[in-house]
Amino acid sequence: MNNGLTKEEAIIILGAKDETKGVDAEYSWIEENYGEENVEWEMIDQELMDEGERQFDLIRIKLKSGEVKKLWFDITDFYGK
């Protein structure tokens, strides 16, 4: 499974019926992976990266420790729905 830490390892979001559901899936993934009891996070920003045939969301989060993570999501399947 991809870890989302680079574009090449982007988390691929499949099956979302529209952009709202797709973004919800992104946040659910973040919560599942970074929202555990000892690793809380807050959103810094979110940026759309259009790579021609593929579209990505680059989401920056700040962990409770102060560490900033860049998380890549491949949103091609739901982008524009």
N, CA, C and O atoms as CSV, one atom per row, in Angstrom:
chain,resi,resn,atom,element,x,y,z
A,1,MET,N,N,0.846,-1.185,0.000
A,1,MET,CA,C,0.000,0.000,0.000
A,1,MET,C,C,0.887,1.243,0.000
A,1,MET,O,O,1.911,1.287,0.682
A,2,ASN,N,N,0.496,2.221,-0.749
A,2,ASN,CA,C,1.251,3.473,-0.826
A,2,ASN,C,C,1.139,4.259,0.476
A,2,ASN,O,O,0.140,4.170,1.189
A,3,ASN,N,N,2.192,5.035,0.774
A,3,ASN,CA,C,2.209,5.803,2.018
A,3,ASN,C,C,1.898,7.288,1.832
A,3,ASN,O,O,1.704,8.004,2.814
A,4,GLY,N,N,1.849,7.760,0.576
A,4,GLY,CA,C,1.484,9.141,0.309
A,4,GLY,C,C,2.581,10.165,0.541
A,4,GLY,O,O,2.338,11.363,0.389
A,5,LEU,N,N,3.776,9.731,0.903
A,5,LEU,CA,C,4.836,10.687,1.239
A,5,LEU,C,C,5.513,11.300,0.016
A,5,LEU,O,O,6.215,12.305,0.139
A,6,THR,N,N,5.312,10.708,-1.159
A,6,THR,CA,C,5.825,11.262,-2.419
A,6,THR,C,C,4.736,11.116,-3.481
A,6,THR,O,O,3.778,10.365,-3.298
A,7,LYS,N,N,4.888,11.831,-4.577
A,7,LYS,CA,C,3.922,11.713,-5.672
A,7,LYS,C,C,3.903,10.285,-6.217
A,7,LYS,O,O,2.849,9.766,-6.585
A,8,GLU,N,N,5.070,9.661,-6.265
A,8,GLU,CA,C,5.167,8.293,-6.769
A,8,GLU,C,C,4.471,7.290,-5.840
A,8,GLU,O,O,4.061,6.217,-6.282
A,9,GLU,N,N,4.340,7.633,-4.574
A,9,GLU,CA,C,3.685,6.774,-3.586
A,9,GLU,C,C,2.330,7.344,-3.163
A,9,GLU,O,O,1.857,7.084,-2.056
A,10,ALA,N,N,1.707,8.127,-4.058
A,10,ALA,CA,C,0.429,8.782,-3.740
A,10,ALA,C,C,-0.639,7.764,-3.361
A,10,ALA,O,O,-0.700,6.665,-3.911
A,11,ILE,N,N,-1.478,8.158,-2.410
A,11,ILE,CA,C,-2.646,7.357,-2.046
A,11,ILE,C,C,-3.665,7.545,-3.164
A,11,ILE,O,O,-4.059,8.672,-3.464
A,12,ILE,N,N,-4.086,6.458,-3.771
A,12,ILE,CA,C,-5.025,6.529,-4.890
A,12,ILE,C,C,-6.448,6.414,-4.343
A,12,ILE,O,O,-6.806,5.422,-3.708
A,13,ILE,N,N,-7.241,7.438,-4.600
A,13,ILE,CA,C,-8.635,7.449,-4.152
A,13,ILE,C,C,-9.504,6.971,-5.315
A,13,ILE,O,O,-9.564,7.611,-6.365
A,14,LEU,N,N,-10.171,5.842,-5.111
A,14,LEU,CA,C,-11.012,5.247,-6.148
A,14,LEU,C,C,-12.448,5.114,-5.663
A,14,LEU,O,O,-12.695,4.878,-4.480
A,15,GLY,N,N,-13.385,5.266,-6.582
A,15,GLY,CA,C,-14.786,4.983,-6.291
A,15,GLY,C,C,-15.593,6.107,-5.675
A,15,GLY,O,O,-16.769,5.914,-5.366
A,16,ALA,N,N,-14.995,7.281,-5.487
A,16,ALA,CA,C,-15.763,8.403,-4.934
A,16,ALA,C,C,-16.737,8.905,-5.996
A,16,ALA,O,O,-16.362,9.064,-7.158
A,17,LYS,N,N,-17.981,9.153,-5.603
A,17,LYS,CA,C,-19.006,9.561,-6.561
A,17,LYS,C,C,-18.868,11.007,-7.012
A,17,LYS,O,O,-19.352,11.377,-8.082
A,18,ASP,N,N,-18.205,11.827,-6.193
A,18,ASP,CA,C,-17.998,13.225,-6.556
A,18,ASP,C,C,-16.812,13.768,-5.765
A,18,ASP,O,O,-16.207,13.056,-4.963
A,19,GLU,N,N,-16.490,15.037,-6.001
A,19,GLU,CA,C,-15.318,15.624,-5.347
A,19,GLU,C,C,-15.472,15.694,-3.830
A,19,GLU,O,O,-14.499,15.501,-3.101
A,20,THR,N,N,-16.676,15.967,-3.350
A,20,THR,CA,C,-16.897,16.035,-1.907
A,20,THR,C,C,-16.585,14.692,-1.255
A,20,THR,O,O,-15.896,14.637,-0.236
A,21,LYS,N,N,-17.089,13.614,-1.842
A,21,LYS,CA,C,-16.844,12.279,-1.300
A,21,LYS,C,C,-15.358,11.923,-1.415
A,21,LYS,O,O,-14.812,11.252,-0.539
A,22,GLY,N,N,-14.709,12.367,-2.483
A,22,GLY,CA,C,-13.287,12.108,-2.656
A,22,GLY,C,C,-12.441,12.794,-1.600
A,22,GLY,O,O,-11.527,12.189,-1.039
A,23,VAL,N,N,-12.744,14.051,-1.328
A,23,VAL,CA,C,-12.009,14.786,-0.297
A,23,VAL,C,C,-12.293,14.172,1.077
A,23,VAL,O,O,-11.394,14.085,1.914
A,24,ASP,N,N,-13.529,13.751,1.309
A,24,ASP,CA,C,-13.850,13.054,2.563
A,24,ASP,C,C,-12.981,11.806,2.720
A,24,ASP,O,O,-12.511,11.507,3.818
A,25,ALA,N,N,-12.771,11.084,1.627
A,25,ALA,CA,C,-11.935,9.879,1.669
A,25,ALA,C,C,-10.484,10.232,1.997
A,25,ALA,O,O,-9.815,9.495,2.720
A,26,GLU,N,N,-9.995,11.359,1.468
A,26,GLU,CA,C,-8.634,11.799,1.791
A,26,GLU,C,C,-8.506,12.059,3.291
A,26,GLU,O,O,-7.575,11.576,3.935
A,27,TYR,N,N,-9.443,12.821,3.837
A,27,TYR,CA,C,-9.387,13.157,5.266
A,27,TYR,C,C,-9.562,11.912,6.137
A,27,TYR,O,O,-8.950,11.807,7.199
A,28,SER,N,N,-10.378,10.987,5.699
A,28,SER,CA,C,-10.538,9.732,6.446
A,28,SER,C,C,-9.225,8.965,6.479
A,28,SER,O,O,-8.858,8.406,7.512
A,29,TRP,N,N,-8.513,8.935,5.351
A,29,TRP,CA,C,-7.219,8.253,5.309
A,29,TRP,C,C,-6.245,8.922,6.280
A,29,TRP,O,O,-5.537,8.242,7.023
A,30,ILE,N,N,-6.213,10.244,6.270
A,30,ILE,CA,C,-5.311,10.964,7.177
A,30,ILE,C,C,-5.675,10.650,8.627
A,30,ILE,O,O,-4.794,10.376,9.442
A,31,GLU,N,N,-6.947,10.688,8.946
A,31,GLU,CA,C,-7.380,10.423,10.313
A,31,GLU,C,C,-7.004,9.002,10.735
A,31,GLU,O,O,-6.548,8.790,11.859
A,32,GLU,N,N,-7.192,8.033,9.844
A,32,GLU,CA,C,-6.846,6.648,10.148
A,32,GLU,C,C,-5.350,6.481,10.394
A,32,GLU,O,O,-4.943,5.655,11.212
A,33,ASN,N,N,-4.536,7.255,9.697
A,33,ASN,CA,C,-3.087,7.074,9.767
A,33,ASN,C,C,-2.373,8.041,10.702
A,33,ASN,O,O,-1.273,7.743,11.167
A,34,TYR,N,N,-2.973,9.187,10.985
A,34,TYR,CA,C,-2.324,10.195,11.825
A,34,TYR,C,C,-3.191,10.696,12.970
A,34,TYR,O,O,-2.754,11.554,13.737
A,35,GLY,N,N,-4.387,10.190,13.100
A,35,GLY,CA,C,-5.300,10.686,14.119
A,35,GLY,C,C,-5.385,9.815,15.356
A,35,GLY,O,O,-6.290,9.972,16.175
A,36,GLU,N,N,-4.447,8.903,15.489
A,36,GLU,CA,C,-4.459,8.036,16.660
A,36,GLU,C,C,-4.245,8.856,17.926
A,36,GLU,O,O,-3.885,10.032,17.864
A,37,GLU,N,N,-4.461,8.245,19.028
A,37,GLU,CA,C,-4.436,8.918,20.323
A,37,GLU,C,C,-3.191,9.776,20.532
A,37,GLU,O,O,-3.299,10.891,21.041
A,38,ASN,N,N,-2.028,9.291,20.157
A,38,ASN,CA,C,-0.786,10.017,20.427
A,38,ASN,C,C,-0.280,10.843,19.243
A,38,ASN,O,O,0.710,11.563,19.375
A,39,VAL,N,N,-0.935,10.748,18.103
A,39,VAL,CA,C,-0.469,11.463,16.917
A,39,VAL,C,C,-1.620,12.264,16.334
A,39,VAL,O,O,-2.251,11.837,15.367
A,40,GLU,N,N,-1.891,13.403,16.906
A,40,GLU,CA,C,-2.944,14.264,16.391
A,40,GLU,C,C,-2.367,15.135,15.285
A,40,GLU,O,O,-1.152,15.314,15.195
A,41,TRP,N,N,-3.244,15.678,14.441
A,41,TRP,CA,C,-2.782,16.491,13.323
A,41,TRP,C,C,-3.732,17.652,13.091
A,41,TRP,O,O,-4.883,17.637,13.529
A,42,GLU,N,N,-3.218,18.670,12.386
A,42,GLU,CA,C,-4.064,19.766,11.926
A,42,GLU,C,C,-3.676,20.096,10.487
A,42,GLU,O,O,-2.519,19.971,10.088
A,43,MET,N,N,-4.662,20.512,9.738
A,43,MET,CA,C,-4.459,20.856,8.329
A,43,MET,C,C,-3.707,22.175,8.214
A,43,MET,O,O,-4.029,23.144,8.902
A,44,ILE,N,N,-2.703,22.207,7.342
A,44,ILE,CA,C,-2.018,23.462,7.024
A,44,ILE,C,C,-2.590,24.024,5.728
A,44,ILE,O,O,-3.072,25.156,5.694
A,45,ASP,N,N,-2.533,23.227,4.663
A,45,ASP,CA,C,-3.114,23.649,3.388
A,45,ASP,C,C,-3.287,22.462,2.462
A,45,ASP,O,O,-2.839,21.351,2.743
A,46,GLN,N,N,-3.954,22.733,1.346
A,46,GLN,CA,C,-4.244,21.707,0.346
A,46,GLN,C,C,-4.072,22.357,-1.020
A,46,GLN,O,O,-4.567,23.459,-1.258
A,47,GLU,N,N,-3.367,21.667,-1.918
A,47,GLU,CA,C,-3.060,22.248,-3.224
A,47,GLU,C,C,-3.345,21.226,-4.320
A,47,GLU,O,O,-2.935,20.069,-4.224
A,48,LEU,N,N,-4.048,21.662,-5.357
A,48,LEU,CA,C,-4.299,20.817,-6.517
A,48,LEU,C,C,-3.086,20.858,-7.429
A,48,LEU,O,O,-2.575,21.930,-7.751
A,49,MET,N,N,-2.631,19.689,-7.841
A,49,MET,CA,C,-1.502,19.576,-8.761
A,49,MET,C,C,-2.002,18.860,-10.017
A,49,MET,O,O,-2.244,17.654,-9.989
A,50,ASP,N,N,-2.155,19.594,-11.110
A,50,ASP,CA,C,-2.626,19.021,-12.366
A,50,ASP,C,C,-1.416,18.601,-13.184
A,50,ASP,O,O,-0.634,19.442,-13.628
A,51,GLU,N,N,-1.268,17.309,-13.378
A,51,GLU,CA,C,-0.122,16.761,-14.099
A,51,GLU,C,C,-0.539,16.267,-15.488
A,51,GLU,O,O,0.049,15.316,-16.005
A,52,GLY,N,N,-1.534,16.894,-16.088
A,52,GLY,CA,C,-1.988,16.478,-17.416
A,52,GLY,C,C,-2.994,15.354,-17.312
A,52,GLY,O,O,-4.184,15.595,-17.108
A,53,GLU,N,N,-2.518,14.117,-17.453
A,53,GLU,CA,C,-3.413,12.963,-17.385
A,53,GLU,C,C,-3.779,12.590,-15.951
A,53,GLU,O,O,-4.757,11.874,-15.738
A,54,ARG,N,N,-3.032,13.049,-14.987
A,54,ARG,CA,C,-3.254,12.722,-13.582
A,54,ARG,C,C,-3.426,13.997,-12.772
A,54,ARG,O,O,-2.798,15.016,-13.059
A,55,GLN,N,N,-4.275,13.932,-11.766
A,55,GLN,CA,C,-4.472,15.048,-10.859
A,55,GLN,C,C,-4.175,14.561,-9.439
A,55,GLN,O,O,-4.519,13.444,-9.055
A,56,PHE,N,N,-3.527,15.435,-8.682
A,56,PHE,CA,C,-3.136,15.102,-7.317
A,56,PHE,C,C,-3.573,16.213,-6.370
A,56,PHE,O,O,-3.640,17.381,-6.753
A,57,ASP,N,N,-3.867,15.837,-5.140
A,57,ASP,CA,C,-3.984,16.786,-4.044
A,57,ASP,C,C,-2.728,16.609,-3.204
A,57,ASP,O,O,-2.374,15.494,-2.821
A,58,LEU,N,N,-2.065,17.715,-2.925
A,58,LEU,CA,C,-0.951,17.727,-1.992
A,58,LEU,C,C,-1.460,18.388,-0.722
A,58,LEU,O,O,-1.767,19.580,-0.710
A,59,ILE,N,N,-1.546,17.613,0.335
A,59,ILE,CA,C,-2.073,18.110,1.599
A,59,ILE,C,C,-0.933,18.169,2.606
A,59,ILE,O,O,-0.218,17.190,2.820
A,60,ARG,N,N,-0.780,19.338,3.220
A,60,ARG,CA,C,0.234,19.505,4.257
A,60,ARG,C,C,-0.466,19.514,5.608
A,60,ARG,O,O,-1.425,20.254,5.828
A,61,ILE,N,N,0.037,18.673,6.507
A,61,ILE,CA,C,-0.510,18.606,7.850
A,61,ILE,C,C,0.617,18.821,8.862
A,61,ILE,O,O,1.788,18.568,8.581
A,62,LYS,N,N,0.233,19.288,10.031
A,62,LYS,CA,C,1.179,19.464,11.125
A,62,LYS,C,C,0.791,18.502,12.236
A,62,LYS,O,O,-0.346,18.509,12.709
A,63,LEU,N,N,1.747,17.674,12.648
A,63,LEU,CA,C,1.504,16.720,13.714
A,63,LEU,C,C,1.635,17.397,15.070
A,63,LEU,O,O,2.200,18.486,15.178
A,64,LYS,N,N,1.118,16.756,16.089
A,64,LYS,CA,C,1.178,17.279,17.454
A,64,LYS,C,C,2.621,17.582,17.861
A,64,LYS,O,O,2.870,18.508,18.633
A,65,SER,N,N,3.574,16.795,17.336
A,65,SER,CA,C,4.993,16.979,17.644
A,65,SER,C,C,5.581,18.228,16.995
A,65,SER,O,O,6.687,18.644,17.343
A,66,GLY,N,N,4.846,18.832,16.048
A,66,GLY,CA,C,5.345,19.987,15.302
A,66,GLY,C,C,5.869,19.618,13.926
A,66,GLY,O,O,6.119,20.494,13.099
A,67,GLU,N,N,6.035,18.320,13.676
A,67,GLU,CA,C,6.515,17.853,12.365
A,67,GLU,C,C,5.468,18.139,11.293
A,67,GLU,O,O,4.273,17.940,11.513
A,68,VAL,N,N,5.924,18.606,10.133
A,68,VAL,CA,C,5.037,18.852,8.998
A,68,VAL,C,C,5.191,17.700,8.005
A,68,VAL,O,O,6.305,17.325,7.640
A,69,LYS,N,N,4.072,17.154,7.582
A,69,LYS,CA,C,4.053,16.073,6.601
A,69,LYS,C,C,3.375,16.565,5.338
A,69,LYS,O,O,2.361,17.260,5.397
A,70,LYS,N,N,3.941,16.200,4.189
A,70,LYS,CA,C,3.306,16.422,2.898
A,70,LYS,C,C,2.741,15.083,2.447
A,70,LYS,O,O,3.466,14.093,2.346
A,71,LEU,N,N,1.440,15.062,2.178
A,71,LEU,CA,C,0.768,13.837,1.780
A,71,LEU,C,C,0.175,13.996,0.393
A,71,LEU,O,O,-0.567,14.944,0.134
A,72,TRP,N,N,0.498,13.075,-0.494
A,72,TRP,CA,C,0.039,13.093,-1.880
A,72,TRP,C,C,-1.118,12.128,-2.054
A,72,TRP,O,O,-1.067,10.984,-1.602
A,73,PHE,N,N,-2.176,12.612,-2.723
A,73,PHE,CA,C,-3.326,11.793,-3.058
A,73,PHE,C,C,-3.578,11.888,-4.553
A,73,PHE,O,O,-3.659,12.987,-5.101
A,74,ASP,N,N,-3.702,10.748,-5.215
A,74,ASP,CA,C,-4.058,10.701,-6.636
A,74,ASP,C,C,-5.574,10.777,-6.711
A,74,ASP,O,O,-6.270,9.842,-6.315
A,75,ILE,N,N,-6.085,11.897,-7.222
A,75,ILE,CA,C,-7.531,12.153,-7.245
A,75,ILE,C,C,-8.116,12.055,-8.650
A,75,ILE,O,O,-9.237,12.500,-8.895
A,76,THR,N,N,-7.357,11.473,-9.565
A,76,THR,CA,C,-7.767,11.408,-10.966
A,76,THR,C,C,-9.152,10.781,-11.129
A,76,THR,O,O,-9.941,11.237,-11.957
A,77,ASP,N,N,-9.454,9.744,-10.350
A,77,ASP,CA,C,-10.711,9.011,-10.504
A,77,ASP,C,C,-11.940,9.867,-10.208
A,77,ASP,O,O,-12.984,9.665,-10.828
A,78,PHE,N,N,-11.846,10.817,-9.277
A,78,PHE,CA,C,-13.030,11.617,-8.929
A,78,PHE,C,C,-12.922,13.083,-9.327
A,78,PHE,O,O,-13.903,13.816,-9.201
A,79,TYR,N,N,-11.775,13.531,-9.798
A,79,TYR,CA,C,-11.586,14.946,-10.116
A,79,TYR,C,C,-12.580,15.395,-11.193
A,79,TYR,O,O,-12.691,14.767,-12.246
A,80,GLY,N,N,-13.288,16.469,-10.923
A,80,GLY,CA,C,-14.231,17.031,-11.889
A,80,GLY,C,C,-15.610,16.419,-11.875
A,80,GLY,O,O,-16.450,16.787,-12.696
A,81,LYS,N,N,-15.871,15.494,-10.965
A,81,LYS,CA,C,-17.209,14.873,-10.905
A,81,LYS,C,C,-18.146,15.730,-10.082
A,81,LYS,O,O,-19.314,15.380,-9.913
